[in-house]
Amino acid sequence: MKLKYNRTNFFRALGLLVFLLLGACGNGGETNSASETQSSGGGSYSIATLPETTAFYETGSGISSVVGEHSSVNMSVSPYAGIMSWIPLLQEGEVDFGLSQYATLSYNYEGHEPKEYEEKKNLRTVMYGNNAVLTGIAVREDAGIESISDLKGKKVASDFPGDDGVGALVEVVLQSVGLSWDDVEKVPVSNAPAGLEALRNGEVDAAFAGTPTQGSILEIDEVAGIKALNFGEVPPEEFDEFPEELHELMNTYNPGLEPVLFEGGFIEEEKIIYQYPIILATATHVPEGAVYEITKALWENDKELHSYGNWLKEWNSETMFNPYPPAPYHDGAIKFFKEEGVWTEEAEEYHQDLLQE
């Protein structure tokens, strides 16, 4: 049987074939482009912080500036009321990076007590930052409060629904002298900055305060006059003999929390307060190439970070890697750490343990 040649049908078929071929090439081009972007990095990503008056925001802004200057990645700062306001979004891929305290990231990854957090297994660690020195509880100078025990019956900022980690940091101060929330008059506030504003306005006698050298806290001190209290009422001269039971209490409430002897900012005489590690966190949805670029940019330009804020003065390549992170390291960070020769068998073993939890 002979097939009859039909000119019209031929050109229709030819046109269809060309269309399909062009479509296939186009799709292949997009796939290759996406693959190249993932392997080489680049792109635009958000970094979650606390409100603009906080050291978290200042630190996030500095990170964004240095990364933008020394990589093909662009980062934009997104402030939130508290860490717990953005960590669920990081888990779901709606936020890309964030600055967290060690304990909050650990609790949310593992989903354990004391707050019965849901597991968030997409969370990842990029690097360690600084040890954030925190005042703990600041009080008005005119409130007649000389020690933590004097807080009994006083108005204390409480609740912090945007960041329940702050509530734990206040509670551990109370517990250090045998007090609890039941011993004070709780005044609910939305977050730590709101508590400080209440302290400034005389609505509370005491509130959680972050870094003593932070500009917003210095401003409140200038207007209202505030002071810090020694943790556990341990005298500064006895810091070297700081009680082990108080150290254990700190870590019960907040793993990584450490006592520190500090003078500076609004604290004019040495006080025993506390500090905890700040972690740059991300999640599995962020491409390996982007995390690799960010890690490399911050590691290789750590000295440049120092000009962007008090916390960033302590960000150094020597301390950015720690084999015991609160959540597994991201593959992009691991790739860079291996290139630098700091990734060890110990780190790999702990990494695998975290992944299998």
C-alpha positions in Angstrom: 0.0 0.0 0.0 1.3 3.4 -1.0 1.1 6.3 1.4 -0.3 9.4 -0.2 1.7 12.6 0.3 -0.4 15.5 1.6 1.4 18.8 1.6 -0.9 20.4 4.2 -0.5 17.5 6.6 3.2 17.5 6.1 3.7 21.1 7.2 1.3 20.7 10.1 3.3 17.7 11.3 6.6 19.6 10.7 5.3 22.6 12.7 4.2 20.3 15.6 7.6 18.6 15.6 9.5 22.0 15.7 7.2 23.2 18.6 7.8 20.1 20.6 11.6 20.3 20.1 11.7 24.0 21.1 9.6 23.2 24.2 12.0 20.4 25.2 15.0 22.6 24.7 13.4 25.4 26.8 12.6 23.0 29.6 16.0 21.6 29.5 17.5 25.1 29.7 15.4 26.0 32.8 16.4 22.7 34.5 20.0 23.4 33.8 19.7 26.9 35.0 18.1 25.9 38.3 20.7 23.2 38.8 23.5 25.7 38.2 21.9 28.2 40.6 21.7 25.5 43.3 25.3 24.4 42.9 26.8 27.9 42.6 24.6 29.7 45.1 23.3 33.2 44.5 19.7 34.2 45.0 17.8 36.4 47.5 16.9 35.2 51.0 15.4 36.5 54.2 17.0 36.5 57.6 14.7 36.7 60.6 15.6 38.7 63.7 13.9 40.4 66.6 12.6 44.0 66.5 14.7 46.9 65.2 15.7 48.1 68.6 17.5 44.8 69.5 21.0 43.5 69.0 19.5 40.6 67.0 18.3 43.1 64.3 21.6 44.9 64.3 23.5 41.6 63.9 21.2 40.5 61.1 21.7 43.7 59.3 25.5 43.4 59.6 25.5 39.8 58.3 23.3 40.9 55.3 25.7 43.7 54.5 28.9 41.5 54.5 27.3 38.7 52.7 26.0 41.1 50.0 29.4 42.6 49.6 31.4 39.3 49.4 29.1 36.8 47.6 26.4 36.6 44.9 23.7 36.1 47.7 21.4 38.9 48.7 19.9 38.8 52.2 17.1 41.0 53.5 16.3 41.4 57.3 12.8 40.6 58.5 12.1 41.5 62.1 9.7 39.5 64.2 8.3 39.8 67.7 10.3 36.9 69.0 12.2 33.8 67.9 9.1 31.6 68.3 7.3 33.9 65.8 9.6 32.9 63.0 11.0 29.4 63.7 7.8 27.7 62.5 8.1 29.7 59.3 11.7 28.6 58.9 10.6 25.0 59.3 7.9 25.5 56.5 10.3 27.3 54.2 8.6 30.7 54.5 11.8 32.2 56.1 15.3 31.3 55.0 17.6 32.2 57.8 17.4 33.4 61.4 19.3 34.4 64.5 18.5 32.1 67.4 19.8 31.4 70.9 21.2 27.8 71.2 18.5 26.5 73.4 15.5 27.6 71.3 16.9 26.0 68.2 17.7 22.8 70.0 14.3 22.5 71.7 12.5 23.1 68.4 14.6 20.7 66.4 14.3 17.9 68.9 10.8 18.8 70.1 11.4 18.0 73.8 10.7 19.6 77.2 10.3 21.9 78.9 7.9 23.6 76.5 6.6 20.5 74.6 7.8 22.0 71.3 6.8 20.2 68.1 9.7 18.6 66.2 11.0 20.7 63.4 13.4 18.4 61.6 14.0 20.8 58.7 16.0 23.2 60.9 19.7 23.4 60.3 22.7 25.2 61.8 25.0 27.4 59.7 27.5 28.6 62.3 28.1 29.8 65.8 28.2 33.5 66.3 28.9 35.3 69.6 28.1 34.7 73.2 25.3 37.2 73.9 25.8 38.9 77.2 22.4 39.5 78.8 21.4 41.6 81.7 18.7 39.2 82.9 16.3 41.3 85.0 16.7 45.1 85.0 15.0 47.1 87.7 14.1 50.8 88.1 16.5 52.5 90.4 13.6 54.1 92.2 11.8 50.8 92.9 13.7 50.1 96.1 15.0 46.8 94.7 18.6 45.9 95.7 18.5 42.1 95.1 16.5 39.5 93.3 14.8 38.5 96.6 13.4 42.1 96.7 11.3 41.3 93.6 8.8 39.5 95.8 5.4 41.3 95.4 6.8 43.6 92.7 5.4 44.1 89.2 7.5 42.1 86.7 7.0 42.0 82.9 5.8 38.5 81.9 4.4 36.1 79.4 6.3 37.1 76.2 4.0 35.1 73.7 6.3 36.1 70.8 9.3 34.5 72.5 8.8 32.1 75.3 12.5 31.7 75.7 12.6 35.2 77.3 10.1 34.0 79.9 12.5 31.1 80.8 15.4 33.6 81.1 13.4 35.6 83.6 12.2 32.5 85.5 15.7 31.2 86.0 16.7 34.5 87.7 13.7 34.2 90.0 14.5 30.5 90.7 18.1 31.3 91.5 16.9 32.7 94.9 13.9 30.3 95.3 11.2 32.6 93.9 8.7 31.8 91.1 6.2 33.6 89.0 3.7 33.1 91.9 5.8 35.4 94.1 5.6 38.4 91.9 2.9 40.5 90.2 2.9 39.4 86.6 2.4 42.1 84.0 1.9 40.4 80.6 3.7 42.0 77.6 4.1 40.9 74.0 7.9 40.6 73.9 11.1 41.8 75.5 11.1 45.3 73.9 7.6 45.8 75.1 8.7 44.9 78.6 11.5 47.4 78.5 9.0 50.1 77.3 6.8 49.2 80.3 9.8 49.6 82.6 10.6 53.0 81.0 7.0 54.2 81.6 6.9 53.0 85.2 4.3 50.3 84.5 6.5 47.6 85.9 9.3 47.5 88.5 11.4 45.0 86.6 11.7 43.5 83.1 14.0 41.4 81.1 16.9 43.3 79.5 19.3 42.1 76.8 22.8 43.3 76.1 23.8 46.0 78.6 25.5 48.0 75.9 22.6 48.1 73.4 21.6 51.6 72.4 17.9 51.1 73.2 18.7 49.9 76.7 21.1 52.8 77.3 18.3 55.2 76.3 16.0 53.7 78.8 18.7 54.0 81.5 19.2 57.7 80.6 15.4 58.4 80.8 14.3 56.2 83.7 17.5 55.0 85.5 17.9 51.2 85.7 20.2 48.8 87.2 21.1 45.1 87.1 21.0 42.4 89.8 23.6 39.7 90.6 22.4 36.3 89.5 21.7 34.1 92.5 22.7 37.0 94.7 26.3 35.8 94.4 28.7 38.7 95.1 31.0 39.6 92.1 34.1 38.9 94.2 32.9 35.3 94.6 32.6 34.7 90.8 35.5 32.2 90.7 33.6 30.1 93.2 30.2 30.4 91.4 28.0 27.6 92.9 27.7 24.5 90.7 24.0 24.1 91.6 23.3 27.5 90.1 25.2 26.6 86.9 23.1 23.5 86.6 20.0 25.5 87.2 20.9 27.8 84.3 21.4 24.8 81.9 18.1 23.2 83.1 16.3 26.3 81.8 18.5 27.2 78.9 21.2 24.8 77.6 24.4 26.8 76.9 23.6 29.5 79.5 26.7 30.5 81.4 27.4 33.0 84.2 29.6 36.0 83.3 31.2 38.8 85.3 30.4 42.0 83.4 30.9 45.8 83.6 29.9 48.1 80.8 27.0 49.9 79.2 24.5 50.9 81.9 26.2 48.4 84.4 28.7 50.8 86.1 30.0 48.2 88.6 30.8 44.5 88.0 27.7 42.3 88.2 27.2 38.6 87.7 24.8 38.2 84.8 24.7 35.5 82.1 25.4 34.8 78.4 24.3 32.3 75.8 25.5 31.3 72.3 23.9 32.9 69.2 23.4 30.6 66.2 22.9 31.5 62.6 20.2 29.0 61.6 18.6 27.9 58.3 16.6 25.0 56.9 16.7 22.2 54.4 14.8 24.2 51.7 17.8 26.6 51.2 20.1 25.3 48.4 23.6 24.0 49.4 25.3 26.6 47.2 23.7 29.6 48.9 24.6 28.3 52.4 28.1 27.5 51.2 28.5 31.1 49.9 27.2 32.7 53.0 29.4 30.5 55.3 32.4 31.3 53.2 31.7 35.1 53.0 31.3 35.4 56.8 34.3 33.1 57.6 36.7 34.9 55.3 35.5 38.4 56.2 34.9 38.0 59.9 37.0 41.1 60.8 34.7 43.2 58.5 31.7 42.1 60.6 33.2 43.8 63.7 32.2 47.3 62.5 28.5 46.5 62.3 27.6 46.1 66.0 28.6 45.0 69.5 27.6 41.3 69.0 29.4 41.1 65.7 32.7 42.2 67.3 32.9 38.7 68.7 32.1 36.8 65.4 35.5 35.2 64.5 36.4 32.4 62.2 38.1 30.6 65.1 34.8 30.1 66.9 32.3 29.9 64.0 32.5 26.1 64.0 31.6 23.9 67.0 31.3 20.1 66.7 28.1 20.1 68.9 25.5 22.3 67.2 21.8 22.6 68.5 20.6 21.2 65.1 22.5 19.4 62.3 24.7 21.6 60.2 23.4 22.4 56.7 25.2 20.5 53.9 26.4 23.8 52.5 28.1 24.7 55.8 29.5 21.2 56.0 31.0 21.5 52.6 32.9 24.7 53.6 34.0 23.4 56.9 35.5 20.3 55.2 37.4 22.5 52.8 38.8 24.4 55.8 39.8 21.2 57.4 37.8 21.8 60.7 35.2 19.1 60.1 36.2 16.1 62.2 35.1 12.5 62.8 33.7 13.7 66.1 31.6 16.3 64.3 30.4 13.7 61.7 29.4 11.3 64.5 27.4 13.9 66.3 25.9 15.1 63.1 24.6 11.7 62.3 23.3 11.2 65.8 21.2 14.4 65.4 19.9 13.3 62.1 18.7 10.0 63.5 16.9 11.5 66.5 
